[in-house]
Amino acid sequence: MARGALVPLIYSKLLQLKGNNAHQMTAFTLVTADVETIVNDSWRLLEPCSKIGGHQSAWFEKIEKRIDLTSHTLSFLHPVKLLGLSRIMEEKLHKKREDELETSQKFRVVNCSALASGMNDPLAKSTLIVFLTFLMTASAPQALAPLVTFGAYSITKMVSGQPNFSEATAVTSFSILNLILSPAMQLLLAIPIGAQAIGCYARIQTFLQTPEDPTPSTARTSSSGVTGPSVSQKNVVEPESSVALEPTKQPCEKIEVHRDLRNLPPIRFMPNGIIAITGPSGCGKSTVLRELLAFESQELGSFPSGDIAYCSQTPWIFEGTVRDNILGQSEVDNSWYKSVLHSCELRVDLDSMPNGDNTEVGSGGSKLSGGQKQRIAIARALYSKKKRAILDDVTSALDGHTMSSLITNLFSENGIIRSQRMSVIVATHSVQILRLANQVLLMDHDGQVIDSGSYEELVTRQEYFSQHQTANSPQSSSSHEELPEQIRELETSREEYEARLQTKVDDLRRKEGDWKSFTYYLGAMGWLSFSIFVAGMAIYLVLNAIFGVWLVWWGEDTDGNRGLGYWLGLYATWAILITLGMLVTPM
């Protein structure tokens, strides 16, 4: 129940954070480490131990930083290798791991002390103090309680001159003690576990209190100029340098955005039409699109249905199969699925994959090329059958031949977008898309719309389009059309390389019964530490079993042939050795 409540709460909070605060690794660590720690034996929680909670929080923060660096390194593994930074990143990761282990030592020392004594001793700052605390207090009731009970009973009987306990009495008493000691041990263990849970709750609370993106307010104007009742006219700021969009024959729904630092252009979704936004690199095209989705805006006009597909400049691919990434949460429609694959030029790619659309894409699409990831993201947006879509430079990673075919399949008069009567806003530098768009918005370096109209109209009055046309004209890209054979050869070479690479990866996968993995971890643990651990565990298990047998032998000595010192002394020796075994095992 706790996991079911906390995980959706963290996920919901992550979706509401601003882009610069939405740290995915923080949420990942909270879900995997903190929530699991809370859920694990949370019923044992008795009272908080402040030191344990604080030390564990610091430890988990180090874990979060290490996971963050590891994730980013793996995400940019190719550039790291090309720049010769492998050794440097390895050293950084190793340093992060050392910092994590060093920070965890404080938690482990205090945890051992709490496990031993059931209390947080302020002096427990060294292994020696922990050992003494463990040994001299009620640290191991399972071992010490029988010793104290039977020792006191035997001494009392000896002083009073009465016979010692019988075998039956010893066995019965020992069984009763075990029944009592089990919940007593759980009670002591609840203290550090409760402290851990408190520390995890504190980290989750800090994350949930992170400032959110303000809730967008609506500012929608219909084509007839009538403002909806929820619109506050004073909140709508008209851009000073914006230009009025050219009227169209079809009614447009106007989305106006207000921003503190600068005014953003009004954007219209043209029913069954395509609006293209272009301009110099860095002028804010992606920002405008994200504003429309309320990712960074302070006030945003809402869509009537709230139903919109979005493809970012960096494709989002989750770990799973190609088919899973395209279908998402949509219902299966095989005929529509095939049409989408054809429109996104994915058939050839899927045919070359070993398992077709059931091929695993890897974490973040690591097994896919940049162009394949973009096309899969486009396919997911199209397959969802949303009537509105926002596409952010979705052809930037495609080669000329694939890009030309994809644009024709999507944006032409017979393309899938127009056939499905979709309204699309696309940010692009592609002349081919600009030619096919119903309307083009040109932005300047300041992020303002300085002109709008059809592509042919803008070419005649804007120097930017003349330069852009020369650099991206069909003639300059005709070489892509003339080299389909060479492209296929390059694709074949790449596929062969990836197949060989996948074979090597498969060889490195863990095999059942492979002792190399165990040897590696034991080596990292240290053979001395491992030997002490095994010895402590063996002492604990063997002597704990002898405990009961020794009591039986003691009870059988009704004549007192061996003195009380013999039985009680060896019994105390077993108890101390068991205590030692319990001490070294968790360390």
N, C-alpha and C positions, 0 to 999 in steps of 0.2 A: 504494500500500500504506500509506504514512504517513497519507494523508488518510482512508482507510478505517478506520484504527485510531483516529485522534485524534478524529474527529467523533463516532462512537458513544460514545467514552469521555467526551467533554464532555457529550453529551446525557444519558448515564446519570447522571453526577454532578449535573446540573441537577435531575433528578427526585428525587434523594435529599436535596437541600438543604432546609432549613427555609424556610417561606414568606417570612420577612423577609430571608433571605440569597440566595434564588433570584433573582438579578438577571439577567433575561433578556437585557438589552442586553450584559452582560459576555460571556455565552455566545455571543451573536450576533457580537460583534466578534472573539472568539477563533476562531470557525469561519470567518468570512469573511476576516479580515485576517491573523491570526497563522498559521493552518493553511496558508493559501494561500502565505504567505511561506516557510514551511518547505518545502512541497512544491515550490515553484518552484525548479528547479535545485539541489535539495538535494544532488545528487551532487558539486557543486563544493566542498562544505564542506571546508576545509583546516585552519583553526585559528580560534579565536574572536578577535574584536577587541572588547575590553571596552567601549570608548567607543561604538562603533556600536550594540552591543546595548542599552546603557543609554539612549542618546538615542532609539532607536527605541521602546523600551518606554514612555518618557515620552510620545512622540508618539502611540502607540496608545492610551494612557490618555486623552489629550485627545480623540482620535477617539471613544472610547467615551462620554465625557461629552457630546459634541455629538450623537451619535446618540441617546443616552438622552433629552436635552432635546427633540430634534426629534420623536422618537416620541411622547413624552407630549403635546407641543403638538398634533400632528396627531390624537391620540386624543381630545383635549378641545377640538377646534377650534370647535365650536358655542358652548360656554361662554366660550371666549376672545373670540369675536366679540361675544357678547351683553354681556360685561362691558367691552368696549372696550379689551381688552388686546393687540390685534393689534400695535400699534406697539411696545409694551414687549417682547413676546415676540420680535418681529423684531430688536430691538436686542440682546436676550440671545443669540439664535442667532448674530447677526453677531459678537458679542463672543467666543462660543465658537469660532467659525471663525477669528477672528484669533488667539486663544490657540493653537489647533491649528497654524496656519501658523507662528507665532512659535516654537513648540516644535520644529517639524519642521526649522527652519533649522539648528539645531545638528547634527541627523542628516545633513542634506544637505551641509553644509560638511565634516564629517568623512568622509562617504561619498565626496565628490569627492576628498578628499586620499588616501583609501585606494585609490580607483580609479586615481589618478594614480601614486602611489608604491608601492603595495602594502604600506604600513605606516601605523600610526597615529602621526603626529608630534604630540607634546604641544603644539608651538608652532603647530599649524595652526588658529588661531582667527580668522583673517580670510581674505578672498578673496585678498589679496595674498600671504600666506604660502602658501596653497594653490597659487596660480599658480606661485610660485617653486619650491615643492617638486615640482610637476607637471613643470616645465620642466627642472629641473636634475638630476633623478634618472631612473631607468629608468621613466619615467612613461608613455611611449608607445612601447613596443618596436616596434610596427608601423611607426612613422615613423622612429625614431632608430636602430634596429638596422641597417637597410640602409645608412644614412648612415655609421655607424661601420665597418661591414664593408667597403664599397666604398672609403671614404675611406682606411682603413688599408692596404688592398690596393694602391690607386693610389699612395699615398705610398711604400710599400715598393718598388714597381716603379720609380718615378721615381728613388729614391735609388740603387738597384742598376743603373740604366741599362737596364732591360729594357722591352720594349714593354708597353703597357697591355692590359687584358683585352679580349677580342673580344666581338662582339655575341652569339655563341652562349654564351660563358661568362657574360655578364651575365644573359641570360634564364634560363639554368639555375640560376645561383646565386640569383637573385631568387625563383624558384619554390621552391627548397629552403628559403630563409629564411621564406617565407610558411607553408610546412608546419610549420616549427619554431615560428614566432611565434604561430600560432593556439592551440595548447595552452598556450603561455606566458601569453598574455593571459587565457585561461580560469583559469589558476592564480592570477593576480593578482586577477581578479574574484571568485574563491572566498573571498577573505579577508573583504570586507565582507558578502558573501552569507551566509557562515558565521556572522558576528557577528550578523546579523539573525535567523538561525534560532535562535541561542542565546538571544537576547532573547525571541523568541516562545515557545520552550520554557519559559523562566522564568515567563512570564505564565500559560501553561497549567498549569504545575506549581502555581503559587500558587492558581489557581482550583480545581484538583483537591484541594488540601489544605484547602479551606474546610471547617469543621466540619459534619458531616452530622447529620440527625435520627437519634437513636439507634434502632437496630433494635427494633421493637416485639416484645414477648414475648406469648405467648398466655396468655389467662386465660378459659377457656370452661367453662361449666357447663351440663350437659344438663338437660332438664326433670325428670328423675328425681332430680336432686341429686347425681349422680355426677360427680366432677371428673375431667377427662382427665389422663393421666399427665404431660403437659407443663406442667401448671398448678402454680405455686408459690403456696400459700395465703397465705403471708406477704406476698406482693406485691399481693394483692387488698385494697384498702382500701374498706370500706363507707362511703358518705357518711353523715355524722352526721344531716343534716336531710332525707335522702331518704325517700320513702315507698315502701312496697311496691306494685308494680303489681298491679292487679286481676287475679286469675287468669282465664284464658280456657279455653274448651273445647278449644282446640287447643294443642298443645305449643309453647312458645316457646324460642328459643335466646337465651341471655343473653350480652350483651357488656358486660363491666365494664371501666371505664377508671380508671386511677390517674393522679393529677396532683400535682405538687409544690405549686403555689400554692393550689389549692382542689380540693375533691372534685367530681367530675362524676357525674351520675346514671347508674345502670345502664340500658342500652337493650336492648330485646328486639325482634328481628325476628319478627313474627307471621306464620307461614306462611299465604300467601294472604290476608293482611290488611294494613290500612293503619294506621300509627301516626302521629299528628300531634303535633308539638311546637309550643307557642305560649307567649307571654309578652310582657312589655314589650320595646320596642325596646332593644337593647343588653344584653340579659340573658345572651347567650351561646349562642343557638340555633345560629348558624352555627359557632361554635367546637366545640360538641358534635358536630356532623356531621363537621367536619374531623378531630376526634379519632378518630372511627370509621374514617376512612380513613388514619389514621396520618400525617396531614400535620403535626400539632403535638404529638401525644401522646408520652409517654415510655414508657408501657406500654399495650398495646391487645390486647383479645381478637380473635383472628383468625377469619375466616370459613372454613368448611370448604373451600369451593371457591375462595375469593379472587376470585370472579366477581361484580362488582357495578357497576352503572351509577350515575353521579353527575352531578348538574346543580347547578352553583354559582349563587350569587346573581347573579354577573356572568357571562353566557354566554360560553363560549369558542368563537369562530368563526375558522376559518383561511381564508386567501385561496384561493378556488376557487369552484366553483359551489354552488348550494343543494343539489343532489343529492349532490355529494361530501361536503358537511358532514353530511348525514343518514346516508349509507351508511357513512362512515368506512372501517374495515377489514373490515366485515361483507360477507358474500356477498350478491349481488343476488337479491332475491325480490320480483318486481313486485307480486304480490297483497298481500303483507304491507306493502310500501312504500306502496301506495295506501291501505290501512287506517290506517297511521300518519299519512299526510297528512290524512286525513279527521278522525281523532281530535284532531289538533293544530290544526285549523282553518286549514290552510295552503293549501287548494285555491283559495280566492278570491284570496289573495295571489299565488300562482303564476300564476293566469290573468291577473292584471293586469301581470305582469312581461313584458318584451319576449321573452325566450327561455324562459319557464316555469322549470322547475327547473334548466335549464342556464344560468341567469343568473348572472353573476359577482357575488359578494357584496362584493368589495373587501377591502382589508387590514383585518383585524379586524372584518369585517362592516360597513364604513363606508357601504355602499349600502343597508343595512337599518335599519329602525326598531328601537327597543328591544324592542317586543313581538314583532316577527318573529324577532329573534335568540333570544329566550327560547323561542319555540315551536320553532325549529329545533333548539335544544339538547335540548329535551324529546323531539322526534322522534328525534334520534340515540340518546338513552337507550332509548327504547322499541324502536326498530328493532334494537338490538343483542340483544334477546331475553334479557337477563339476568334471572335469577330474583329478584334483589334490586336495589333502587334507593334512592338517597338524593337527595331533591329539596329544595333550599334556596330557599324563597320564590320559586318559579318563575313566579308570576303577578303579581308586583309591577309589571311594566311594561305590563300589558294593560288595555285599556279594559273597562268593566263588561260590555258585551254579549259581547265575545270571551271574557272570563274565565269568564263563566257557562257558555257553550257548551263551553269547553275542560274545565272542571272536571267537567261532566256526562259528557263523552265519556271522561274518564280515570278518575274516582274513583267514579262511581255503580255501582249493583249490576250494570248491564249494560255498564259501562265496560270499556275495553281492559285496564286493570290487573287487574281481577278475572277477566276472561275468560282472561287469560294466566296466572292463578294466581301473580301476582307478590307479593313481600313488599316493602312500601314504608315508608320513614320520611320524613316531609315536615315541614319547618319552615314555618309559615305564620301569617298573620293573618286569612286568609279564613274567615269564618263558614261559607260553603258547604262548604269542605273539611272543617272541623271537624265539621260535621253528618254528613258521609259517612264519616268515619274510624271504624274499629273501636274505637280507643282514643285518648284525648287526654291529653297530659302538659302540665301547666301549670308553667312556671318563674317564679321570682320575680326581683327585680333582682340578687340575689346568685348567680344561676345554678343554683339548687337546684330540684329538682322538689318542689313543695309539695302537689300533688294530681294525681290521675289517675282516669280513668274515661271514660264516654261523655260526649258534649257535653251532653246533656240533664241528666245527673247533676251535672256541674260548674256548670251555670247555676244550679242550685238552691242551691248551697253556696259559690260563689265570687263575690264582688262584681265581680271583674275581668271575668268573662264577662257579667255583666249590663250593665256599661258598654260592653263590646265589642260586645255584641249590638245595643244601641241605635244605636251609631255605624255598624254594618255590617249592619244588618237588611235583609231583602229589600225592605222598604218604602222605605228610604232610597236603595236602588239601583234602584228600579223605573223611575226616569227613563231609565236606560240601556236598559231593555227597550222603552220607549216611543219611543225615538228612533233606530231602526235606519236610517231614511231619512236623517236628518241625519248619522249616522255615515258612511254610504256616500258622502254628498256631501263630507264632510271628507276621506275616503280618496281620492276622485277628485281633489280639489284637490291633495292631497299628491302623488299619482302624477303629475299634470300638472307640478307644480313640479319633481319629481325628474327627469322626462323632459327638461324644459328645461335643468335643471342638467347632466344627462348629456350633452346636446348641446353645451353650452359646454365641458365637460371634453374631449369628443372633438375639438373644434376646437383645443384646446390641446395635444393629443398631438403627439409628434414626427412630422414628415413626412419621407419620404426626399427627399434633395436640398434640404432647407431649410437655407439658409446662415445663418439667424438664430442657430441654436444655436452654430455655429462662431464667428460674430462675437461672441456673448456671451462665450464662453470666451476668445477672443483678447483681448477688451477687459479681462477680469478678469486675464489674464496681464500686460497692459501692452504697448503697441505697441513701446516701446523694447526690452524684454526679448525680445519676439517677433522683432524685427528682428535683434537680436544672435544669437538662436538660428538663424534662417534663414541669416544670413551665415556663422556658424560651420559649419553643416551643409554649405552650398554649398562653402566653402573645403575642408573635409575631403574631400568626395566628388570634387570636380574635381581637386584637387592629388594625391589618392591615385591617381587614374587617370593623371595626368601622370607620376607617379613611374616607372612601368615604361617609358613611352615615352622619358623622359629618359635612362634607363639604356641603352636601345637606341641613341639618338643618340650617347651618350658612347662606347659600344663601337664605333660606326662610325667615330669619329675616330681611326683607327689612326695617322695621320701626326702627330698632336699639333698640328694647326694652331691649335687653341685651347688655351690653357694649362690645367694642372690646376686652377689657382685658379678659372677660369671654370666648369668643369664641377662641381667640388666645392663652390664657393661657392653656385651656384644650387641645387644639390642640397640643401645645408644650408638654404637659404632655404625650399625646398618642405617640408622636414621640420619646420622651426620653425612654418611656417604651418599645416601639418596638425596639429601639436601644439596650437596655439592653437585651431583648430577643434574638436578633441576636448575642450578644456578648457571652452569656452563652451557646448557643446551640452548636456551633462548638467545645467548650472546653470540 
